[in-house]
């Protein structure tokens, strides 16, 4: 169910993701140049190459015609720039608050995908504050593009009959394959940290605080002892942040400080902190912090394992259902959503067979393919953002690989039908808008089989 052309409304966000995965070992250096102009907005070769890399990463098949694929991607990017040009004509305004909110969502997604802020900074070869500064204008442009797209297609819907007609319009031998897919639910037991361990951590933090108050540099103590690797190497400095970007307890303590002041110990889900105010700038603050995290012992981990073994025995004996046990026993926030495990890369509860062990958060290898729908694993060790833990995993749904079927895959067909309808509307709008817009495309792409008349 291929779209008429590649309509990449958020190409720059895809580039953001790909750039984080490129390393210094890349052998191919691209000499950058402008390859297209729409209105006053440019498309650079590096943007196209990055989008192509994303396409290769997401494709389940070998890309046979590289030039044709790049032409499709370029046309999607041209559409984006045409909508950005329209947003500028319409004088669409985007506030700093909107940009910051979208940036925070995107950064949160990236940190989740890479496991930690430190890993994100390592992959992107920039600090978090540098990442935010670098992508601020890109995100602003994408919000403007999204607003034009919303104006054009926000009210579009498809009827059940349109879905059926769309499905029937696809030649049967051209129906795409759906990979084997899984939906999982879980019961999580977090090891319990002892009160003695918490007291020892707080005593150590108070010791550091006293040393700082007596003249030691906060940044030096943070570099030596803080267990937040992302900020420790910068003397504990977090960079400027506004309300809503940090967990509540940390944020409340930070915003209550005066310049240079050091907080008492603050407890969050990440551990225990002391915070120093560096600078306040409008509605943002820049702080340093020292984080210490209480440690769990192997015995406490084994206690969590044993608890899950006992819970599984209850389920096997029919004394409680897995779903009831989620509500009664799970220590994870997913208990309010039927224990669903969510893929951190796309926020979906659907996992493909090949992606399970790469995308299911830090899970031990489990041979789910040999298990049946409804089966439950033994307790499986995994790493949360805080510590190691154990969980039971149930195969809530298992769908074998097959050709797209209207009955089995109605939601997928419906989504493709809707996207096709939206694409037609944008294509019609773009054809009209092009007649009034300056467009220049590099001769290298003159042979592209564009669907719109970009080369006048």
NUMAR-227577 format. One record per residue (C-alpha): residue number from 1; residue in three letters; x, y, z. Coordinates in Angstrom, 1 decimal, decimal comma. Example, Ala and Ser with C-alpha at 12.3 -4.5 7.8 and 13.67 -1.06 7.14 Angstrom:
BEGIN
SITE resi resn   east  north     up
SITE    1  ala   12,3   -4,5    7,8
SITE    2  ser   13,7   -1,1    7,1
END
This chain:
BEGIN
SITE resi resn   east  north     up
SITE    1  unk    0,0    0,0    0,0
SITE    2  unk    2,6    2,5   -1,2
SITE    3  unk    1,7    6,1   -1,1
SITE    4  unk    1,5    8,0   -4,4
SITE    5  unk    4,8    9,7   -3,3
SITE    6  unk    6,8    9,9   -0,2
SITE    7  unk    5,1   12,5    1,9
SITE    8  unk    7,5   13,0    4,8
SITE    9  unk    5,8   15,7    6,8
SITE   10  unk    8,5   15,6    9,5
SITE   11  unk   11,6   14,8    7,5
SITE   12  unk   13,8   16,9    9,8
SITE   13  unk   12,8   14,9   12,8
SITE   14  unk   13,8   11,7   11,0
SITE   15  unk   17,1   13,4   10,2
SITE   16  unk   17,4   14,2   13,9
SITE   17  unk   17,0   10,5   14,7
SITE   18  unk   19,4    9,3   12,1
SITE   19  unk   22,1   11,8   12,9
SITE   20  unk   22,2   10,3   16,4
SITE   21  unk   23,1    6,9   14,9
SITE   22  unk   26,0    8,1   12,7
SITE   23  unk   29,5    7,6   14,2
SITE   24  unk   32,9    9,1   13,7
SITE   25  unk   33,8    6,0   11,9
SITE   26  unk   31,7    6,9    8,9
SITE   27  unk   33,9    6,5    5,8
SITE   28  unk   31,8    8,4    3,4
SITE   29  unk   32,0   12,2    3,6
SITE   30  unk   29,3   14,1    1,8
SITE   31  unk   30,3   17,5    0,3
SITE   32  unk   27,2   19,5    1,1
SITE   33  unk   25,4   21,7   -1,3
SITE   34  unk   21,9   23,1   -2,0
SITE   35  unk   20,0   20,8   -4,3
SITE   36  unk   16,6   22,6   -4,3
SITE   37  unk   14,9   25,9   -3,4
SITE   38  unk   11,2   26,4   -2,8
SITE   39  unk   10,3   30,0   -2,2
SITE   40  unk   13,2   31,1    0,1
SITE   41  unk   13,6   27,6    1,7
SITE   42  unk   16,5   25,4    0,8
SITE   43  unk   17,0   21,6    0,7
SITE   44  unk   20,6   20,5    1,2
SITE   45  unk   22,2   17,3   -0,1
SITE   46  unk   23,0   16,2    3,5
SITE   47  unk   19,3   16,3    4,3
SITE   48  unk   18,4   14,0    1,4
SITE   49  unk   21,3   11,6    2,3
SITE   50  unk   20,2   11,5    5,9
SITE   51  unk   16,5   10,8    4,9
SITE   52  unk   17,8    8,1    2,5
SITE   53  unk   19,7    6,5    5,4
SITE   54  unk   16,6    6,5    7,5
SITE   55  unk   14,7    4,8    4,6
SITE   56  unk   17,3    2,1    4,4
SITE   57  unk   17,2    1,5    8,1
SITE   58  unk   13,4    1,2    8,1
SITE   59  unk   13,1   -0,9    4,9
SITE   60  unk   12,6   -4,6    5,2
SITE   61  unk   13,8   -5,2    1,6
SITE   62  unk   16,9   -4,2   -0,4
SITE   63  unk   16,5   -0,8   -2,1
SITE   64  unk   16,9   -1,8   -5,8
SITE   65  unk   16,8    1,7   -7,4
SITE   66  unk   18,7    4,2   -5,2
SITE   67  unk   18,1    7,1   -7,6
SITE   68  unk   14,3    6,5   -7,8
SITE   69  unk   14,1    6,2   -4,0
SITE   70  unk   16,0    9,5   -3,5
SITE   71  unk   13,7   11,1   -6,0
SITE   72  unk   10,7   10,0   -4,0
SITE   73  unk   12,2   11,3   -0,8
SITE   74  unk   13,2   14,6   -2,5
SITE   75  unk    9,6   15,1   -3,7
SITE   76  unk    8,3   14,6   -0,1
SITE   77  unk   10,9   17,2    1,1
SITE   78  unk    9,8   19,6   -1,7
SITE   79  unk    6,2   19,2   -0,5
SITE   80  unk    7,4   20,1    3,0
SITE   81  unk    9,2   23,2    1,9
SITE   82  unk    6,1   24,2   -0,2
SITE   83  unk    4,0   24,0    3,0
SITE   84  unk    6,6   25,9    5,0
SITE   85  unk    6,5   28,6    2,3
SITE   86  unk    2,7   28,8    2,7
SITE   87  unk    3,1   29,0    6,5
SITE   88  unk    5,4   32,0    6,0
SITE   89  unk    2,9   33,6    3,7
SITE   90  unk    0,1   33,0    6,2
SITE   91  unk    2,3   34,5    8,9
SITE   92  unk    1,9   31,4   11,2
SITE   93  unk    3,5   32,1   14,5
SITE   94  unk    5,1   29,4   16,7
SITE   95  unk    5,9   30,3   20,3
SITE   96  unk    9,0   29,3   22,2
SITE   97  unk    6,8   27,3   24,5
SITE   98  unk    5,5   25,2   21,6
SITE   99  unk    9,0   24,6   20,4
SITE  100  unk   10,3   23,7   23,9
SITE  101  unk    7,4   21,3   24,4
SITE  102  unk    8,0   19,5   21,1
SITE  103  unk   11,7   19,5   21,8
SITE  104  unk   11,2   17,9   25,2
SITE  105  unk    8,9   15,2   23,7
SITE  106  unk   11,5   14,5   21,0
SITE  107  unk   14,4   14,4   23,4
SITE  108  unk   12,5   12,2   25,8
SITE  109  unk   11,8    9,8   23,0
SITE  110  unk   15,5    9,8   22,0
SITE  111  unk   16,7    9,2   25,5
SITE  112  unk   14,2    6,3   25,8
SITE  113  unk   15,5    4,8   22,6
SITE  114  unk   19,1    5,1   23,5
SITE  115  unk   18,7    4,1   27,2
SITE  116  unk   20,2    7,2   28,8
SITE  117  unk   21,0   10,9   28,2
SITE  118  unk   24,7   10,0   28,2
SITE  119  unk   24,3    7,5   25,3
SITE  120  unk   22,3   10,1   23,4
SITE  121  unk   25,0   12,7   23,9
SITE  122  unk   27,7   10,2   22,9
SITE  123  unk   25,9    9,2   19,7
SITE  124  unk   25,1   12,7   18,6
SITE  125  unk   28,5   14,0   19,8
SITE  126  unk   26,8   17,0   21,4
SITE  127  unk   25,7   17,9   24,9
SITE  128  unk   21,9   18,0   25,6
SITE  129  unk   21,9   21,8   25,6
SITE  130  unk   23,8   21,8   22,3
SITE  131  unk   21,3   19,3   20,8
SITE  132  unk   18,4   21,6   21,8
SITE  133  unk   20,1   24,7   20,4
SITE  134  unk   21,0   23,0   17,1
SITE  135  unk   17,5   21,7   16,4
SITE  136  unk   15,4   24,6   17,7
SITE  137  unk   14,9   26,2   14,3
SITE  138  unk   14,3   22,8   12,6
SITE  139  unk   11,6   22,0   15,1
SITE  140  unk   10,0   25,4   14,7
SITE  141  unk    9,8   24,8   10,9
SITE  142  unk    8,3   21,4   11,4
SITE  143  unk    5,6   22,8   13,6
SITE  144  unk    4,7   25,4   10,9
SITE  145  unk    4,6   22,6    8,3
SITE  146  unk    2,4   20,5   10,5
SITE  147  unk    0,0   23,4   11,0
SITE  148  unk   -0,5   23,8    7,2
SITE  149  unk   -0,9   20,0    6,8
SITE  150  unk   -3,5   20,1    9,6
SITE  151  unk   -5,4   22,9    7,8
SITE  152  unk   -5,4   20,9    4,6
SITE  153  unk   -6,2   17,4    5,9
SITE  154  unk   -7,2   17,7    9,6
SITE  155  unk  -10,9   17,1    8,9
SITE  156  unk  -10,3   14,2    6,4
SITE  157  unk  -11,8   10,8    7,3
SITE  158  unk  -12,6    7,6    5,4
SITE  159  unk  -15,8    5,6    5,5
SITE  160  unk  -15,8    1,8    5,8
SITE  161  unk  -16,8    1,6    2,2
SITE  162  unk  -13,9    3,8    1,2
SITE  163  unk  -11,6    1,4    3,1
SITE  164  unk  -13,1   -1,6    1,3
SITE  165  unk  -12,8    0,2   -2,1
SITE  166  unk   -9,1    1,1   -1,4
SITE  167  unk   -8,3   -2,5   -0,5
SITE  168  unk  -10,0   -3,9   -3,6
SITE  169  unk   -8,2   -1,4   -5,8
SITE  170  unk   -4,9   -3,1   -4,9
SITE  171  unk   -4,0   -6,0   -7,2
SITE  172  unk   -3,9   -9,2   -5,2
SITE  173  unk   -0,4  -10,0   -6,3
SITE  174  unk    0,7   -6,5   -5,1
SITE  175  unk   -0,7   -6,8   -1,5
SITE  176  unk    2,2   -6,2    0,9
SITE  177  unk    3,3   -8,7    3,5
SITE  178  unk    2,6   -8,2    7,2
SITE  179  unk    5,4   -9,5    9,4
SITE  180  unk    4,9  -11,8   12,3
SITE  181  unk    3,7   -9,5   15,1
SITE  182  unk    3,3   -9,8   18,8
SITE  183  unk    1,6   -7,8   21,6
SITE  184  unk    2,9   -8,4   25,1
SITE  185  unk    1,7   -7,7   28,6
SITE  186  unk    3,8   -7,8   31,8
SITE  187  unk    3,9   -8,1   35,6
SITE  188  unk    7,0   -6,3   37,0
SITE  189  unk    8,5   -6,8   40,4
SITE  190  unk   11,1   -4,2   41,4
SITE  191  unk   13,6   -5,2   44,0
SITE  192  unk   13,1   -3,3   47,2
SITE  193  unk   15,9   -1,1   48,4
SITE  194  unk   16,5   -1,4   52,2
SITE  195  unk   16,0    1,6   54,5
SITE  196  unk   19,6    1,1   55,7
SITE  197  unk   20,9    1,6   52,1
SITE  198  unk   18,7    4,7   51,7
SITE  199  unk   20,0    6,1   55,0
SITE  200  unk   23,7    5,4   53,9
SITE  201  unk   23,1    7,3   50,6
SITE  202  unk   21,6   10,3   52,3
SITE  203  unk   24,4   10,4   54,9
SITE  204  unk   27,0   10,4   52,0
SITE  205  unk   25,1   13,3   50,2
SITE  206  unk   24,9   15,3   53,4
SITE  207  unk   28,7   14,8   53,8
SITE  208  unk   29,2   16,2   50,3
SITE  209  unk   26,9   19,1   51,0
SITE  210  unk   28,8   20,0   54,1
SITE  211  unk   32,1   19,9   52,2
SITE  212  unk   30,6   22,3   49,6
SITE  213  unk   29,3   24,7   52,2
SITE  214  unk   32,8   24,8   53,8
SITE  215  unk   34,4   25,8   50,5
SITE  216  unk   34,7   22,8   48,2
SITE  217  unk   33,6   23,4   44,7
SITE  218  unk   30,2   21,8   43,8
SITE  219  unk   31,4   21,1   40,3
SITE  220  unk   34,4   19,1   41,5
SITE  221  unk   32,4   17,0   43,9
SITE  222  unk   29,8   16,4   41,2
SITE  223  unk   32,5   15,3   38,7
SITE  224  unk   34,0   12,9   41,2
SITE  225  unk   30,9   11,3   42,8
SITE  226  unk   27,7   12,1   41,0
SITE  227  unk   26,0    9,0   39,5
SITE  228  unk   24,3   10,9   36,7
SITE  229  unk   27,0   10,3   34,0
SITE  230  unk   25,5   12,8   31,5
SITE  231  unk   26,0   15,8   33,9
SITE  232  unk   28,8   14,6   36,1
SITE  233  unk   31,4   15,1   33,3
SITE  234  unk   30,2   18,8   33,2
SITE  235  unk   30,5   19,3   36,9
SITE  236  unk   26,9   18,4   37,5
SITE  237  unk   25,5   21,2   35,2
SITE  238  unk   22,2   20,4   33,6
SITE  239  unk   21,8   23,4   31,3
SITE  240  unk   18,8   25,7   31,2
SITE  241  unk   15,4   24,0   31,6
SITE  242  unk   11,8   25,3   32,2
SITE  243  unk    9,0   23,9   34,3
SITE  244  unk    7,6   20,6   33,0
SITE  245  unk   11,0   19,3   31,8
SITE  246  unk   12,1   17,6   35,1
SITE  247  unk   10,4   15,3   37,5
SITE  248  unk    8,2   17,3   39,9
SITE  249  unk   10,2   17,0   43,2
SITE  250  unk   13,4   18,0   41,5
SITE  251  unk   11,8   20,9   39,6
SITE  252  unk   10,1   22,3   42,7
SITE  253  unk   13,3   22,3   44,7
SITE  254  unk   15,3   23,8   41,9
SITE  255  unk   13,0   26,7   41,2
SITE  256  unk   12,8   27,6   44,9
SITE  257  unk   16,6   28,2   45,0
SITE  258  unk   18,4   31,6   44,8
SITE  259  unk   21,6   32,0   42,8
SITE  260  unk   24,4   29,9   44,4
SITE  261  unk   22,1   28,4   47,0
SITE  262  unk   22,3   24,6   47,6
SITE  263  unk   19,2   22,6   48,3
SITE  264  unk   18,7   20,0   51,1
SITE  265  unk   18,5   16,4   49,9
SITE  266  unk   15,7   15,9   47,3
SITE  267  unk   14,3   12,4   46,7
SITE  268  unk   13,0   11,5   43,2
SITE  269  unk   12,4    8,2   41,4
SITE  270  unk   16,0    8,4   40,2
SITE  271  unk   17,5    8,5   43,7
SITE  272  unk   18,7   11,3   46,0
SITE  273  unk   20,0   14,7   44,9
SITE  274  unk   21,4   17,9   46,1
SITE  275  unk   21,0   20,9   43,7
SITE  276  unk   22,8   24,2   43,3
SITE  277  unk   21,3   27,1   41,4
SITE  278  unk   23,7   28,6   38,8
SITE  279  unk   21,5   31,1   37,1
SITE  280  unk   17,9   32,1   36,5
SITE  281  unk   16,9   33,5   33,1
SITE  282  unk   13,2   34,4   32,8
SITE  283  unk   11,2   31,2   33,1
SITE  284  unk   14,3   29,0   32,9
SITE  285  unk   16,9   28,0   35,4
SITE  286  unk   20,4   26,4   35,1
SITE  287  unk   21,4   24,2   37,9
SITE  288  unk   24,0   21,7   39,0
SITE  289  unk   23,2   18,5   40,8
SITE  290  unk   24,8   15,5   42,5
SITE  291  unk   22,8   12,3   42,2
SITE  292  unk   23,4    9,2   44,3
SITE  293  unk   21,3    6,1   43,7
SITE  294  unk   20,6    3,5   46,4
SITE  295  unk   21,8    0,1   45,2
SITE  296  unk   19,9   -3,2   45,3
SITE  297  unk   21,7   -6,4   46,2
SITE  298  unk   21,6   -9,7   44,3
SITE  299  unk   19,5  -11,1   47,2
SITE  300  unk   16,9   -8,4   46,8
SITE  301  unk   16,8   -9,2   43,1
SITE  302  unk   16,3  -12,9   43,8
SITE  303  unk   13,5  -12,0   46,2
SITE  304  unk   11,8  -10,2   43,2
SITE  305  unk   12,4  -13,4   41,1
SITE  306  unk   10,9  -15,6   43,8
SITE  307  unk    7,8  -13,3   44,1
SITE  308  unk    7,2  -13,7   40,4
SITE  309  unk    7,6  -17,4   40,5
SITE  310  unk    4,9  -17,6   43,2
SITE  311  unk    2,6  -15,3   41,2
SITE  312  unk    3,1  -17,5   38,1
SITE  313  unk    2,2  -20,6   40,2
SITE  314  unk   -1,0  -18,8   41,3
SITE  315  unk   -1,9  -18,1   37,7
SITE  316  unk   -1,1  -21,7   36,6
SITE  317  unk   -3,3  -23,1   39,3
SITE  318  unk   -6,2  -20,9   38,1
SITE  319  unk   -6,4  -18,9   41,4
SITE  320  unk   -5,9  -15,6   39,6
SITE  321  unk   -5,8  -14,5   36,0
SITE  322  unk   -2,7  -12,8   34,5
SITE  323  unk   -4,8   -9,7   34,0
SITE  324  unk   -5,9   -9,7   37,7
SITE  325  unk   -2,3  -10,3   38,8
SITE  326  unk   -1,1   -7,2   36,8
SITE  327  unk   -3,4   -5,0   38,9
SITE  328  unk   -2,7   -6,8   42,2
SITE  329  unk    1,1   -7,3   42,0
SITE  330  unk    2,9   -5,3   39,2
SITE  331  unk    5,2   -2,5   40,3
SITE  332  unk    5,3   -0,9   36,9
SITE  333  unk    3,2    2,1   35,6
SITE  334  unk    2,0   -0,1   32,8
SITE  335  unk   -0,4   -1,8   35,3
SITE  336  unk   -2,9    1,0   34,5
SITE  337  unk   -2,8    0,0   30,8
SITE  338  unk   -3,3   -3,8   31,1
SITE  339  unk    0,4   -4,2   31,6
SITE  340  unk    1,1   -3,5   27,9
SITE  341  unk    4,8   -3,4   26,9
SITE  342  unk    5,4   -0,5   24,6
SITE  343  unk    8,1   -0,3   21,9
SITE  344  unk   10,2    2,8   22,9
SITE  345  unk   11,1    3,5   19,3
SITE  346  unk    7,6    4,1   18,0
SITE  347  unk    5,3    4,1   21,1
SITE  348  unk    3,4    1,1   19,7
SITE  349  unk    2,4   -2,0   21,6
SITE  350  unk    3,0   -4,1   18,4
SITE  351  unk    6,4   -5,8   18,0
SITE  352  unk    7,6   -7,5   14,9
SITE  353  unk    9,5  -10,8   15,3
SITE  354  unk   12,8   -9,5   14,1
SITE  355  unk   12,6   -6,4   16,3
SITE  356  unk   11,6   -7,9   19,7
SITE  357  unk   15,0   -8,3   21,3
SITE  358  unk   16,3   -5,0   19,8
SITE  359  unk   13,4   -2,9   20,9
SITE  360  unk   11,9   -4,5   24,0
SITE  361  unk   13,7   -2,6   26,8
SITE  362  unk   16,9   -4,4   27,8
SITE  363  unk   15,3   -7,8   27,9
SITE  364  unk   17,1  -11,1   28,1
SITE  365  unk   16,8  -13,1   24,9
SITE  366  unk   13,5  -15,0   24,9
SITE  367  unk   12,5  -17,4   22,2
SITE  368  unk    9,0  -16,0   21,7
SITE  369  unk    8,6  -17,7   18,3
SITE  370  unk    8,4  -21,1   19,9
SITE  371  unk    5,7  -19,9   22,3
SITE  372  unk    2,0  -19,8   21,7
SITE  373  unk   -0,5  -16,9   22,1
SITE  374  unk   -1,5  -16,8   25,8
SITE  375  unk    1,7  -18,4   27,1
SITE  376  unk    3,7  -16,8   29,9
SITE  377  unk    7,5  -16,7   30,3
SITE  378  unk    9,4  -17,6   33,5
SITE  379  unk   10,6  -14,5   35,4
SITE  380  unk   12,8  -12,6   33,0
SITE  381  unk   15,6  -10,2   34,2
SITE  382  unk   15,7   -6,8   32,5
SITE  383  unk   17,2   -3,4   33,2
SITE  384  unk   14,9   -0,4   33,9
SITE  385  unk   16,2    3,2   33,9
SITE  386  unk   16,8    2,8   37,6
SITE  387  unk   18,0   -0,8   38,3
SITE  388  unk   17,7   -4,4   37,3
SITE  389  unk   14,3   -6,0   37,9
SITE  390  unk   12,3   -9,1   36,9
SITE  391  unk    9,0   -9,5   35,0
SITE  392  unk    6,7  -12,1   33,7
SITE  393  unk    5,8  -11,6   30,0
SITE  394  unk    2,6  -12,9   28,4
SITE  395  unk    2,1  -13,2   24,7
SITE  396  unk   -1,2  -11,3   24,6
SITE  397  unk   -1,5  -11,6   20,8
SITE  398  unk    0,6  -13,4   18,2
SITE  399  unk   -0,1  -13,0   14,5
SITE  400  unk    1,7  -15,1   11,9
SITE  401  unk    3,3  -13,5    8,8
SITE  402  unk    0,7  -13,1    6,0
SITE  403  unk   -0,5  -11,0    3,1
SITE  404  unk   -2,5   -8,0    4,2
SITE  405  unk   -6,0   -9,1    4,8
SITE  406  unk   -8,9   -6,7    5,2
SITE  407  unk  -10,4   -8,6    8,1
SITE  408  unk   -7,2   -9,3   10,0
SITE  409  unk   -5,6   -6,0    9,3
SITE  410  unk   -8,5   -3,5    9,0
SITE  411  unk   -6,7   -0,9   11,0
SITE  412  unk   -3,7   -1,0    8,8
SITE  413  unk   -5,8   -0,8    5,6
SITE  414  unk   -7,9    2,0    7,1
SITE  415  unk   -4,7    4,0    7,9
SITE  416  unk   -3,3    3,5    4,4
SITE  417  unk   -6,6    4,5    2,9
SITE  418  unk   -6,7    7,7    5,0
SITE  419  unk   -3,1    8,5    4,1
SITE  420  unk   -3,8    8,0    0,4
SITE  421  unk   -6,8   10,3    0,6
SITE  422  unk   -4,8   13,0    2,5
SITE  423  unk   -2,0   12,6   -0,1
SITE  424  unk   -4,4   13,3   -2,9
SITE  425  unk   -5,7   16,4   -1,2
SITE  426  unk   -2,1   17,7   -0,6
SITE  427  unk   -1,2   16,8   -4,2
SITE  428  unk   -4,1   18,8   -5,6
SITE  429  unk   -3,3   21,8   -3,3
SITE  430  unk    0,4   21,6   -4,3
SITE  431  unk   -0,3   21,6   -8,0
SITE  432  unk   -2,2   24,9   -7,6
SITE  433  unk    0,4   26,5   -5,3
SITE  434  unk    3,3   25,6   -7,5
SITE  435  unk    2,1   27,9  -10,2
SITE  436  unk    2,7   30,9   -7,9
SITE  437  unk    6,0   29,7   -6,3
SITE  438  unk    9,6   30,0   -7,2
SITE  439  unk   11,2   26,5   -7,4
SITE  440  unk   14,7   25,6   -8,5
SITE  441  unk   16,1   22,0   -8,5
SITE  442  unk   19,7   20,8   -9,1
SITE  443  unk   20,2   19,4  -12,6
SITE  444  unk   21,3   16,1  -11,0
SITE  445  unk   17,6   15,4  -10,3
SITE  446  unk   16,1   16,6  -13,6
SITE  447  unk   15,5   13,0  -14,6
SITE  448  unk   13,4   12,2  -11,5
SITE  449  unk    9,9   11,0  -12,3
SITE  450  unk    8,2   13,5  -10,1
SITE  451  unk    4,4   13,3   -9,7
SITE  452  unk    4,1   17,1   -9,6
SITE  453  unk    5,5   19,7  -12,0
SITE  454  unk    8,5   20,9  -10,0
SITE  455  unk   10,7   21,4  -13,0
SITE  456  unk    8,8   24,0  -15,0
END
